[in-house]
Amino acid sequence: MQLNSHPISMHYLNYSENKSVIVEFSEILSEKEYSDIKNKYFNGFKVKKEYKNLKFEMIIEYDGVSSDGPESYLYDLFVTWNNNGKSYLENWHKEHWYNSNKHEDFVSNGIRILT
């Protein structure tokens, strides 16, 4: 497990202040866009044993607003869990551009120990 010493993303600094929504396990397990995340935290449809109290929260923001509306949406998925008496946070990020056919997958920005 690699731990980063730099901020996970600009959202990490204000994680508790941002408005987030809970992402249900059923969405993670069923949607193709979460395949890397599903493979990391789940074994089939069960949470892997090292991820106790697993929780997913999403913050969605937009970027580059013009007269036509947002140019892109920014997705930050925050994953928290406990293991061996410590709490962890991993931030997965992706951007969706409206004027492009390019598909961007969620990319992990690293893991931080919270306690």
C-alpha positions in Angstrom: 0.0 0.0 0.0 1.6 3.3 -1.1 1.0 6.3 1.1 1.4 9.8 -0.3 2.8 12.7 1.7 1.2 15.3 -0.6 -2.5 16.4 -0.6 -4.7 13.9 -2.4 -6.4 16.6 -4.4 -7.6 20.1 -3.9 -10.7 18.7 -2.4 -8.8 16.8 0.3 -8.0 19.9 2.2 -11.7 20.8 2.4 -13.1 17.2 2.5 -15.4 17.7 5.5 -16.6 21.1 4.2 -17.6 20.0 0.7 -21.1 18.7 0.0 -20.8 15.0 -0.8 -23.2 12.2 -1.6 -23.0 8.6 -0.5 -22.4 6.1 -3.3 -24.1 2.8 -2.7 -22.2 -0.5 -3.0 -24.8 -1.6 -5.6 -23.7 1.3 -7.9 -20.0 0.5 -7.5 -20.7 -3.1 -8.3 -22.9 -2.6 -11.3 -21.5 0.4 -13.2 -18.6 -0.2 -15.7 -17.0 3.1 -14.8 -16.1 1.8 -11.4 -14.4 -1.4 -12.5 -10.9 -0.5 -11.1 -12.5 0.5 -7.8 -14.6 -2.6 -7.7 -11.6 -4.8 -8.3 -9.6 -3.2 -5.5 -12.2 -3.2 -2.7 -14.5 -6.2 -3.6 -14.0 -9.9 -4.1 -17.0 -10.7 -6.3 -19.9 -9.1 -4.5 -18.3 -9.1 -1.0 -16.1 -6.5 0.5 -12.5 -7.7 0.9 -11.7 -8.4 4.6 -9.0 -5.7 4.9 -11.6 -3.0 4.2 -13.7 -2.8 7.3 -16.4 -0.1 7.5 -16.0 0.7 3.8 -17.7 3.9 2.7 -17.9 5.7 -0.7 -18.6 9.5 -1.0 -18.7 11.5 -4.2 -18.1 15.2 -4.7 -19.1 16.5 -8.1 -18.1 19.9 -9.3 -18.0 21.6 -12.7 -15.2 23.4 -14.5 -14.9 25.9 -17.3 -18.4 27.5 -17.5 -19.3 29.3 -20.7 -22.6 30.6 -22.1 -23.4 27.0 -23.1 -22.9 25.7 -19.6 -20.1 23.7 -17.9 -17.3 22.4 -20.2 -16.6 19.5 -17.9 -17.6 17.8 -14.6 -15.0 16.8 -12.0 -15.7 13.7 -10.0 -13.9 13.0 -6.7 -14.8 9.7 -5.1 -13.6 9.4 -1.5 -13.2 5.9 -0.1 -12.8 5.5 3.6 -12.2 2.3 5.6 -10.6 0.9 8.8 -7.9 -1.8 9.1 -5.7 -2.7 12.1 -7.0 0.1 14.3 -6.3 2.8 11.6 -8.6 4.8 9.4 -7.7 5.4 5.7 -8.8 7.6 2.9 -8.3 7.1 -0.8 -9.3 9.7 -3.4 -10.2 8.6 -6.9 -10.6 11.3 -9.5 -12.0 11.6 -13.1 -13.1 14.4 -15.4 -15.9 14.2 -18.0 -15.6 16.6 -20.9 -18.8 17.4 -22.9 -17.0 18.3 -26.2 -14.9 15.1 -26.3 -15.5 11.4 -27.0 -12.5 10.6 -24.8 -13.4 8.3 -21.9 -11.5 9.0 -18.7 -11.3 6.3 -16.0 -11.2 7.0 -12.3 -7.5 7.3 -11.2 -6.3 6.9 -7.6 -4.5 9.9 -6.2 -3.2 7.9 -3.3 -4.0 6.8 0.2 -3.8 8.8 3.4 -3.8 7.5 7.0 -6.4 9.6 8.9 -5.8 8.2 12.4 
